[in-house]
Amino acid sequence: MSGGDRVRAGEATLGELTGVRSSKRSFYPEYRRSNERLAVAVQALDEISRAVVRSAEGPRALVEAVVLAAVEHLQAEWVLIAVADGALRGIRPGFLFARDGELVDQEHELPAEAREQLDVIRKRPWELEPGEARPGWVRAPMLLDEEPVGGVVGRPGAGVQVTDTDLAVLRVLANQAAVALYNSYLFHTAAQLKGRAEQLDAEASRQAKDLVERKAELQEVQRRLTDAMQRQVIDEERHRIARELHDSVTQAVLSAGMIVEVCRAELAALGGASEQVAERLQPAKELTQQAVAQLRSAIYALHRGAEEGPGSLPVLLERLSHVHLPAYVDVAVRIEGKPVPLPGEAEHSLLRLTGEALFNTATHSGAGRASVHLRYEIDRIVLSIADDGTGDPAQLRRTLRIARTSDLNGHHRGLANMAARAEELGGELSIGRAKMGGVLIRLEVPMPLAEGDGDA
């Protein structure tokens, strides 16, 4: 190969590498312009890389970086980047316009020529592939999986000559922006989903905890309901037995006692040996009285619920009023003041005293109405049993004095028992005229009652 051929071969190789053809007069200036364009392209690619790595900052920051990189590369008067309708759903903003360092994302603030280009990007992004620079402006599509999803449009500055290299850089910028926008969208969507998943997990944990608590509460309610139903069944059976004892057994024993008393009276009237027989019947009468007292105690116990502890006296008085009086006697129970717990033996004594008084009302007074009044005061309890019968308070007081001193024949031990119970409670029993017209039995007991008070 001659020397001239070698020179021409070298120039051809250099032209392939630099994109310029060698000549002795124009080689260096052309090479310098090519080198300048290469430097601009490298700078543009650097700006693109700086822009696309900002995905984690969100779509807004990414779009701003891309637009500013395009403005700087083209030395443009303005640049518009936008997403096509239906593409990259959820990306905000849908477009961004840059001019003189100002960023605009409101459509009514765009100049007319920019609004025209925005309409093309949104509705016909496939028209953005220019093939070459158009007079006055340049544009490039944003491709994702080879499908147009938006585009970049810019108006280069005055005196700026747009080359194929500049168009290639703009296409790279647009495509990388599409990928980066999509990645940013996925990143933030994943972050939102993660946050939502954490919220749902926390909510599920809270609901699970609430469910455990509600289940425990439900189990407790079910247990209490079962206990209440069991107590109700037991109480109903106890009350039934108590009614049977009162309506049948007690009445039978009372009838037997009355028959014995009638026989004693008739035998005593005959005199002689018959009077001795009448005296022998005295233990039978006392046995019937004891049997009645024991039956009453059993009735009281049956009417006291298994779960009723101290403080249930008002409830027990209400029940007692329906046990000791026949249906034709109207009885009313009134509680006044705030009930306070009393020792069990004290409550039992008060109930026995009330029961004895109501029994006397039903048996001897001929009353049609009766009342039980329990009043709680700061320093005492006052219990009153009144009726509208024919009883004489003065006669009952005399009878009580006699019964407490002698009562050899066992008459009127009920009054003596009531007085004895009043003394055991540390109280005082009085007998007077009731406002209803009959007899008023009144008991005053000082407060507080000690646990041991009321022992028989």
JOBELLIN-V209962 format. One record per residue. RES is the residue in three letters. NEAR is the number of other ideal C-beta (glycine too) atoms within 12 Angstrom. D_LAST is the distance of its C-alpha to the last C-alpha in Angstrom with 2 decimals. Layout:
res near d_last
RES NEAR D_LAST
RES NEAR D_LAST
This chain:
res near d_last
MET 9 146.66
SER 8 148.67
GLY 9 147.34
GLY 10 147.16
ASP 11 145.17
ARG 12 142.67
VAL 17 142.23
ARG 17 141.67
ALA 16 139.11
GLY 17 137.23
GLU 23 137.17
ALA 16 135.80
THR 15 132.97
LEU 21 132.14
GLY 20 132.17
GLU 13 129.69
LEU 16 127.34
THR 22 127.65
GLY 19 128.48
VAL 25 131.75
ARG 20 135.33
SER 25 137.46
SER 16 140.59
LYS 11 142.28
ARG 9 141.84
SER 16 138.44
PHE 20 136.44
TYR 16 134.67
PRO 15 133.67
GLU 22 132.31
TYR 22 130.45
ARG 15 128.90
ARG 20 127.68
SER 25 126.23
ASN 19 124.50
GLU 19 123.06
ARG 27 121.70
LEU 23 120.20
ALA 16 118.49
VAL 26 117.10
ALA 26 115.85
VAL 18 114.16
GLN 21 112.57
ALA 33 111.38
LEU 24 109.86
ASP 20 108.12
GLU 30 106.73
ILE 34 105.60
SER 20 103.75
ARG 24 102.10
ALA 36 101.03
VAL 31 99.70
VAL 20 97.50
ARG 28 95.40
SER 31 93.51
ALA 18 90.17
GLU 20 90.56
GLY 25 90.41
PRO 37 93.02
ARG 25 93.84
ALA 26 94.89
LEU 40 96.89
VAL 45 98.78
GLU 29 99.60
ALA 34 100.97
VAL 51 103.12
VAL 40 104.56
LEU 33 105.40
ALA 37 107.02
ALA 48 109.18
VAL 37 110.19
GLU 28 111.23
HIS 41 113.10
LEU 39 115.05
GLN 23 115.29
ALA 35 114.26
GLU 28 114.04
TRP 36 110.91
VAL 45 108.98
LEU 48 106.57
ILE 55 104.18
ALA 45 102.16
VAL 39 100.20
ALA 33 101.30
ASP 21 99.15
GLY 16 96.68
ALA 29 97.26
LEU 36 94.80
ARG 17 92.00
GLY 19 89.70
ILE 37 92.30
ARG 20 92.19
PRO 28 94.52
GLY 29 96.71
PHE 41 99.80
LEU 42 100.90
PHE 40 104.12
ALA 33 105.61
ARG 25 108.37
ASP 15 109.38
GLY 15 106.15
GLU 19 104.03
LEU 27 101.65
VAL 28 101.00
ASP 26 98.50
GLN 16 98.76
GLU 21 101.29
HIS 12 102.44
GLU 17 103.55
LEU 27 105.94
PRO 19 109.72
ALA 12 111.35
GLU 21 113.01
ALA 33 109.73
ARG 23 107.92
GLU 20 110.64
GLN 36 110.14
LEU 39 106.34
ASP 23 106.86
VAL 31 109.02
ILE 37 106.49
ARG 27 103.63
LYS 20 105.44
ARG 20 108.40
PRO 35 107.72
TRP 21 110.24
GLU 22 113.05
LEU 38 112.30
GLU 25 114.36
PRO 27 117.54
GLY 15 119.83
GLU 15 121.42
ALA 25 120.74
ARG 21 121.12
PRO 10 123.01
GLY 19 120.70
TRP 32 117.46
VAL 43 116.05
ARG 45 113.11
ALA 44 111.46
PRO 38 108.74
MET 44 105.38
LEU 29 105.18
LEU 27 102.14
ASP 13 102.81
GLU 12 106.30
GLU 18 104.87
PRO 34 105.37
VAL 35 102.08
GLY 47 103.57
GLY 45 106.39
VAL 55 107.84
VAL 47 110.57
GLY 45 112.39
ARG 31 115.35
PRO 30 117.23
GLY 22 118.47
ALA 11 122.04
GLY 9 124.58
VAL 22 122.15
GLN 19 123.84
VAL 32 121.32
THR 25 122.38
ASP 18 121.20
THR 28 119.33
ASP 31 117.42
LEU 34 116.58
ALA 27 115.43
VAL 34 113.21
LEU 45 111.79
ARG 31 111.04
VAL 34 109.35
LEU 47 107.31
ALA 47 106.31
ASN 32 105.38
GLN 37 103.42
ALA 47 101.65
ALA 42 100.67
VAL 28 99.26
ALA 39 97.52
LEU 46 96.01
TYR 31 94.73
ASN 26 93.28
SER 34 91.73
TYR 30 90.21
LEU 21 88.80
PHE 21 87.54
HIS 25 85.68
THR 20 84.46
ALA 16 83.10
ALA 17 81.48
GLN 16 79.85
LEU 14 78.72
LYS 14 77.32
GLY 14 75.42
ARG 14 74.16
ALA 14 73.20
GLU 14 71.25
GLN 14 69.49
LEU 14 68.71
ASP 14 67.49
ALA 14 65.21
GLU 14 64.01
ALA 14 63.48
SER 14 61.50
ARG 14 59.36
GLN 14 58.85
ALA 14 58.02
LYS 14 55.40
ASP 14 54.04
LEU 14 54.09
VAL 14 52.05
GLU 14 49.50
ARG 14 49.48
LYS 14 49.12
ALA 14 46.10
GLU 14 44.61
LEU 14 45.42
GLN 14 43.82
GLU 14 40.65
VAL 14 40.71
GLN 14 41.34
ARG 14 38.44
ARG 15 36.10
LEU 14 37.60
THR 14 37.12
ASP 16 33.46
ALA 17 33.00
MET 14 34.81
GLN 17 32.73
ARG 18 29.47
GLN 17 30.96
VAL 16 31.87
ILE 20 28.46
ASP 23 26.71
GLU 17 29.22
GLU 18 28.58
ARG 27 24.78
HIS 25 25.38
ARG 19 27.91
ILE 22 25.61
ALA 33 22.91
ARG 23 25.68
GLU 20 26.90
LEU 29 23.56
HIS 34 23.21
ASP 22 26.88
SER 17 27.61
VAL 23 24.93
THR 33 22.48
GLN 24 25.47
ALA 19 26.85
VAL 27 23.78
LEU 27 23.73
SER 18 27.43
ALA 22 27.08
GLY 30 24.65
MET 20 27.10
ILE 18 29.98
VAL 28 28.33
GLU 25 27.73
VAL 17 31.37
CYS 23 32.64
ARG 30 30.78
ALA 20 32.30
GLU 17 35.75
LEU 22 35.63
ALA 22 34.55
ALA 13 37.49
LEU 15 39.90
GLY 12 39.11
GLY 11 40.15
ALA 12 38.98
SER 18 37.41
GLU 18 34.90
GLN 15 33.84
VAL 19 33.42
ALA 26 31.26
GLU 19 28.95
ARG 18 28.78
LEU 28 27.60
GLN 26 24.49
PRO 17 22.48
ALA 24 23.77
LYS 30 22.39
GLU 23 18.92
LEU 18 19.20
THR 30 20.26
GLN 33 17.31
GLN 19 14.95
ALA 25 17.31
VAL 34 17.22
ALA 26 13.44
GLN 19 13.83
LEU 32 16.88
ARG 35 15.30
SER 24 12.81
ALA 24 16.00
ILE 36 17.92
TYR 36 15.64
ALA 27 15.92
LEU 29 19.63
HIS 36 20.23
ARG 30 18.81
GLY 25 21.95
ALA 19 22.16
GLU 18 23.51
GLU 26 21.21
GLY 16 19.35
PRO 25 17.91
GLY 20 20.12
SER 28 20.33
LEU 39 18.35
PRO 33 21.71
VAL 25 22.78
LEU 37 19.68
LEU 38 19.97
GLU 21 23.62
ARG 34 22.93
LEU 42 20.29
SER 36 22.90
HIS 29 25.26
VAL 39 23.01
HIS 40 21.85
LEU 35 25.18
PRO 23 28.48
ALA 12 31.51
TYR 12 33.17
VAL 27 30.49
ASP 20 31.18
VAL 34 28.11
ALA 23 28.39
VAL 28 25.93
ARG 22 27.01
ILE 27 25.80
GLU 17 27.31
GLY 19 27.58
LYS 15 27.01
PRO 21 23.70
VAL 26 22.02
PRO 21 19.65
LEU 32 15.96
PRO 26 13.35
GLY 26 12.20
GLU 22 8.43
ALA 37 9.82
GLU 39 12.25
HIS 33 10.08
SER 39 8.31
LEU 43 11.96
LEU 43 13.30
ARG 37 11.28
LEU 46 12.37
THR 44 15.83
GLY 43 16.09
GLU 38 15.43
ALA 50 18.03
LEU 42 20.46
PHE 39 20.19
ASN 34 21.16
THR 40 23.91
ALA 34 25.30
THR 27 25.15
HIS 25 26.20
SER 33 27.82
GLY 21 30.70
ALA 33 30.26
GLY 22 32.39
ARG 25 30.78
ALA 42 27.33
SER 35 26.21
VAL 42 23.19
HIS 31 23.88
LEU 39 21.92
ARG 25 23.67
TYR 26 23.31
GLU 19 24.89
ILE 13 25.69
ASP 15 23.26
ARG 23 20.71
ILE 42 19.40
VAL 31 20.32
LEU 47 19.11
SER 35 21.32
ILE 48 21.66
ALA 35 25.07
ASP 40 27.45
ASP 25 31.01
GLY 31 30.39
THR 19 31.49
GLY 34 28.32
ASP 19 28.87
PRO 26 26.50
ALA 14 27.76
GLN 19 27.19
LEU 36 23.58
ARG 24 22.98
ARG 16 24.59
THR 27 22.64
LEU 31 19.31
ARG 18 20.63
ILE 19 21.70
ALA 24 18.52
ARG 21 16.46
THR 13 19.21
SER 15 20.49
ASP 21 20.13
LEU 13 21.72
ASN 21 22.69
GLY 26 19.33
HIS 22 20.73
HIS 30 18.87
ARG 28 15.28
GLY 32 14.77
LEU 35 15.65
ALA 27 13.51
ASN 32 10.35
MET 39 11.64
ALA 33 12.32
ALA 24 9.00
ARG 36 7.58
ALA 37 10.85
GLU 22 10.49
GLU 29 7.37
LEU 37 9.74
GLY 24 12.56
GLY 29 14.34
GLU 22 16.22
LEU 36 16.55
SER 25 20.14
ILE 33 22.16
GLY 21 25.79
ARG 23 28.78
ALA 32 28.87
LYS 15 32.13
MET 27 32.26
GLY 22 32.73
GLY 32 29.52
VAL 39 26.06
LEU 34 24.30
ILE 44 20.56
ARG 31 20.07
LEU 38 17.14
GLU 23 18.07
VAL 37 15.93
PRO 20 17.88
MET 25 18.91
PRO 21 18.47
LEU 31 14.78
ALA 17 14.14
GLU 15 13.00
GLY 15 10.09
ASP 28 8.92
GLY 31 6.18
ASP 19 3.73
ALA 18 0.00
